[in-house]
Amino acid sequence: KQWYQRRVRAGKGGVGKSTTVAVLAGTLASSGLSVGVLDADLCGPSLSRMIGLKGSIHSCEQGWLPLSASVGKGRISAVSLSFLVENQDEAVIWRGPKKTAMIKQFLSDVCWGALDYLLIDTPPGTSDEHMTIMEAIPNCSVVLVTSPQAVAAADVLRQVTFCKKTNANVLGIIETMSGFVCPNCSDCGLLFGKGGGKRLAEYCNIEFLGYVPIDPNLSRLLDRGELFKNFQSSASIQSYTEITKKLIKP
C-alpha cells in the first residue's frame, strides 16, 4: 500500500509544531484514515500528552509496537521517547550520535502496520534529527509552521533554504497564533499581528496553507489529553480542517 510521509517543522521553537501535528493527525484519522505519528523531538517529547496516549512501547517479532487509539472512523498510532522513559520529568541529555541512533530505530524498527500517512514532529533548527530523517526518508514532504512575527518568519526562511539544499518537497506554510479567539464572544483579535506566514510563502514562492488563531479551548484540550474526545469544539480545529483538505492526496 502506498502511504505518505509529512514532516512538520520550523526553525523557531514554540510556534505550534506539535499542536499542528496533533490536530492534523486527528483530522486525518477522523476522515477514516490510518495515521502514524512519530515524535522526533527527543528532548521535548510533548505529543504523547497532547494526543492523550499513555503507556509503554512493547516488542513483537516484527519490532516495536506503537501505542494506538481509534479516532472517528480512523486510527492513530504513535511512538515517542516519552513512552520509553520511566520519569517524564527527567531531562534527556543526549549528544548527537545517540539522538541519531534513536531516530533511526524509530524509523526502522517500529511495526506501524498499514498507514495512509506518517506525520513526523521535528525539533527546532536544522540539526542531526532533521538530517537523519532526510537520509532515511528522502521523499518525505515538509509542512512549515510559523507565527506572524518577523523574527519567527526569519527562522523559518532558513528552514526553506535548508529544504532547497536537501531537495525536500515543501508542501506549504501554516501561520499559527494568527489572532486570538475570545472564549466568551468568539471575536478574534490580533495579538501578534497577521500575515507574516503568507508574506514568507509569497517571497519563497511556496503555497500558503492557511491561518490558525490562538484558541483557549484547544489549549485546554491538549493540556488534558482530551483532543480527540471533543475534536470539533475549537475554532482552531476548524482552521486545521481546511488546511488538511489541501494536504490530502487524491
C-alpha positions as CSV (number, residue, x, y, z in Angstrom):
1,K,0.0,0.0,0.0
2,Q,1.3,3.5,-0.8
3,W,1.4,5.9,2.1
4,Y,2.6,9.4,2.5
5,Q,5.1,11.0,4.9
6,R,4.8,14.5,6.2
7,R,7.3,16.4,8.4
8,V,6.1,19.4,10.4
9,R,9.0,21.7,11.1
10,A,10.0,25.3,11.9
11,G,13.3,26.9,12.6
12,K,11.7,28.7,15.6
13,G,10.7,26.9,18.8
14,G,7.2,27.5,20.3
15,V,5.3,28.3,17.2
16,G,3.0,25.3,17.4
17,K,4.6,22.4,15.5
18,S,3.5,19.7,18.0
19,T,0.0,21.2,18.1
20,T,-0.1,21.2,14.3
21,V,0.9,17.5,14.2
22,A,-1.6,16.5,16.8
23,V,-4.5,18.3,15.2
24,L,-3.6,17.3,11.6
25,A,-3.4,13.6,12.8
26,G,-6.8,13.9,14.4
27,T,-8.3,15.5,11.3
28,L,-6.9,12.8,9.0
29,A,-8.0,10.0,11.3
30,S,-11.5,11.5,11.7
31,S,-11.9,11.2,7.9
32,G,-11.3,7.4,8.1
33,L,-7.5,7.3,7.5
34,S,-4.8,5.4,9.4
35,V,-2.2,7.8,10.7
36,G,1.2,7.3,12.3
37,V,2.8,9.9,14.5
38,L,6.5,10.0,15.2
39,D,7.7,12.4,17.8
40,A,11.3,13.2,16.7
41,D,11.6,16.0,19.3
42,L,13.6,13.8,21.7
43,C,14.4,16.5,24.2
44,G,10.9,17.8,24.4
45,P,8.5,14.9,23.6
46,S,5.1,16.5,24.2
47,L,3.0,14.8,21.6
48,S,2.0,11.9,23.8
49,R,0.3,14.2,26.3
50,M,-1.4,16.2,23.6
51,I,-3.0,13.2,21.9
52,G,-3.8,11.5,25.2
53,L,-1.8,8.3,24.8
54,K,-0.1,6.8,27.9
55,G,1.8,3.6,28.4
56,S,5.0,1.8,27.3
57,I,6.1,0.5,23.9
58,H,6.2,-3.3,23.7
59,S,8.0,-5.5,21.2
60,C,6.9,-8.2,18.8
61,E,8.8,-10.3,16.3
62,Q,8.5,-7.6,13.7
63,G,9.7,-4.8,16.0
64,W,8.3,-2.2,18.4
65,L,4.5,-1.8,18.6
66,P,3.3,1.8,18.7
67,L,0.6,2.9,21.0
68,S,-2.7,3.3,19.2
69,A,-6.2,4.8,19.6
70,S,-9.3,5.0,17.5
71,V,-10.3,8.5,16.3
72,G,-13.6,8.8,14.5
73,K,-13.6,6.3,11.6
74,G,-9.8,6.1,11.6
75,R,-6.9,5.3,13.8
76,I,-3.8,7.0,15.2
77,S,-0.6,5.1,16.1
78,A,2.3,6.9,17.8
79,V,5.9,6.5,19.0
80,S,7.7,8.9,21.3
81,L,10.6,8.8,23.6
82,S,8.1,9.6,26.4
83,F,6.8,6.0,26.0
84,L,10.3,4.7,26.8
85,V,11.5,6.7,29.8
86,E,10.4,6.0,33.4
87,N,10.3,9.5,34.6
88,Q,8.6,12.0,32.3
89,D,10.0,15.0,34.3
90,E,13.7,14.0,33.8
91,A,15.7,15.9,31.2
92,V,17.0,14.0,28.2
93,I,20.7,14.8,27.9
94,W,21.9,13.1,24.8
95,R,24.6,14.0,22.3
96,G,24.0,13.9,18.5
97,P,25.0,10.3,17.8
98,K,22.6,8.9,20.4
99,K,19.8,11.1,19.1
100,T,20.6,9.8,15.6
101,A,20.5,6.2,16.7
102,M,17.2,6.7,18.4
103,I,15.5,8.3,15.4
104,K,16.9,5.6,13.1
105,Q,15.4,3.0,15.4
106,F,12.0,4.7,15.4
107,L,12.1,4.8,11.6
108,S,13.3,1.2,11.0
109,D,12.1,-0.9,14.0
110,V,8.5,0.3,14.6
111,C,5.8,-2.1,13.3
112,W,3.4,0.5,12.0
113,G,1.1,-1.8,10.1
114,A,-0.9,-0.3,7.2
115,L,-0.7,3.5,7.2
116,D,-2.1,6.2,5.0
117,Y,0.1,9.0,6.4
118,L,3.1,9.2,8.7
119,L,3.4,12.6,10.4
120,I,6.8,13.5,12.0
121,D,7.1,16.2,14.6
122,T,10.7,17.6,14.5
123,P,12.5,19.9,16.9
124,P,13.6,23.5,16.0
125,G,16.6,24.1,13.9
126,T,18.4,22.1,11.2
127,S,20.5,19.7,13.2
128,D,21.1,15.9,13.5
129,E,17.4,14.9,13.8
130,H,16.5,16.6,10.5
131,M,19.5,15.2,8.6
132,T,18.8,11.7,9.9
133,I,15.2,11.8,8.8
134,M,16.2,13.3,5.4
135,E,18.6,10.4,4.8
136,A,16.2,7.7,6.0
137,I,13.1,9.1,4.1
138,P,14.4,11.2,1.1
139,N,10.9,11.5,-0.4
140,C,9.4,12.9,2.8
141,S,7.4,16.1,2.2
142,V,7.6,19.1,4.6
143,V,5.0,21.4,6.1
144,L,6.4,24.6,7.7
145,V,4.9,26.4,10.6
146,T,5.5,30.0,11.7
147,S,3.8,32.6,13.8
148,P,3.1,36.1,12.4
149,Q,6.2,37.9,13.8
150,A,9.1,38.8,11.5
151,V,11.6,37.1,13.9
152,A,9.8,33.7,13.6
153,A,9.4,34.1,9.8
154,A,13.1,34.8,9.5
155,D,14.0,31.5,11.2
156,V,11.5,29.6,9.0
157,L,13.1,31.2,6.0
158,R,16.3,29.3,7.0
159,Q,14.2,26.1,7.0
160,V,13.1,26.9,3.5
161,T,16.8,27.2,2.3
162,F,17.6,24.0,4.2
163,C,14.8,22.2,2.3
164,K,16.0,23.6,-1.0
165,K,19.6,22.4,-0.3
166,T,18.4,18.9,0.6
167,N,15.9,18.7,-2.2
168,A,13.0,18.3,0.2
169,N,9.5,19.0,-1.1
170,V,7.8,21.8,0.8
171,L,4.0,21.5,0.7
172,G,3.3,24.9,2.2
173,I,3.4,27.2,5.2
174,I,0.9,27.4,8.1
175,E,0.7,30.6,10.1
176,T,-0.3,29.9,13.7
177,M,-1.1,32.4,16.5
178,S,-2.9,34.4,13.9
179,G,-5.3,36.2,16.1
180,F,-6.9,35.3,19.5
181,V,-10.4,33.8,19.7
182,C,-12.2,35.1,22.7
183,P,-13.8,32.2,24.7
184,N,-16.7,34.4,25.6
185,C,-17.8,36.2,22.4
186,S,-15.8,34.3,19.8
187,D,-14.4,37.5,18.4
188,C,-10.8,37.3,17.0
189,G,-8.2,39.9,18.0
190,L,-4.7,40.3,16.5
191,L,-2.3,39.9,19.4
192,F,0.8,39.3,17.3
193,G,-0.3,40.7,14.0
194,K,-1.2,38.7,10.9
195,G,0.3,37.9,7.6
196,G,3.9,37.1,8.3
197,G,3.5,33.5,7.2
198,K,1.7,34.5,4.0
199,R,4.3,37.1,3.1
200,L,7.0,34.5,3.6
201,A,5.2,32.0,1.4
202,E,4.8,34.6,-1.3
203,Y,8.5,35.6,-1.0
204,C,9.6,31.9,-1.3
205,N,7.0,31.0,-4.0
206,I,5.5,28.4,-1.7
207,E,1.8,27.6,-1.1
208,F,0.3,29.3,1.9
209,L,-1.9,26.8,3.6
210,G,-3.8,29.0,6.0
211,Y,-4.1,30.9,9.2
212,V,-4.7,29.3,12.6
213,P,-5.8,31.5,15.6
214,I,-5.0,31.1,19.2
215,D,-7.9,29.3,20.9
216,P,-8.0,28.7,24.7
217,N,-10.4,25.8,24.1
218,L,-7.8,23.9,22.0
219,S,-5.1,24.7,24.6
220,R,-7.3,23.1,27.4
221,L,-8.0,20.0,25.3
222,L,-4.3,19.5,24.6
223,D,-3.2,20.0,28.2
224,R,-5.8,17.5,29.4
225,G,-5.0,15.0,26.6
226,E,-8.7,15.2,25.5
227,L,-8.2,16.5,22.0
228,F,-10.0,13.5,20.3
229,K,-12.8,13.4,22.8
230,N,-14.1,16.9,21.9
231,F,-12.5,17.3,18.5
232,Q,-14.8,19.8,16.8
233,S,-15.1,22.2,19.8
234,S,-12.4,24.6,18.7
235,A,-12.2,27.4,16.1
236,S,-8.5,26.4,15.6
237,I,-9.5,22.9,14.7
238,Q,-11.9,24.2,12.0
239,S,-8.9,26.1,10.5
240,Y,-6.8,23.0,10.6
241,T,-9.6,21.0,8.9
242,E,-9.5,23.4,5.9
243,I,-5.7,23.1,5.8
244,T,-5.8,19.3,5.9
245,K,-8.0,19.3,2.8
246,K,-5.1,20.9,0.9
247,L,-2.7,18.3,2.1
248,I,-4.6,15.1,1.5
249,K,-3.6,13.3,-1.7
250,P,-6.4,12.5,-4.1
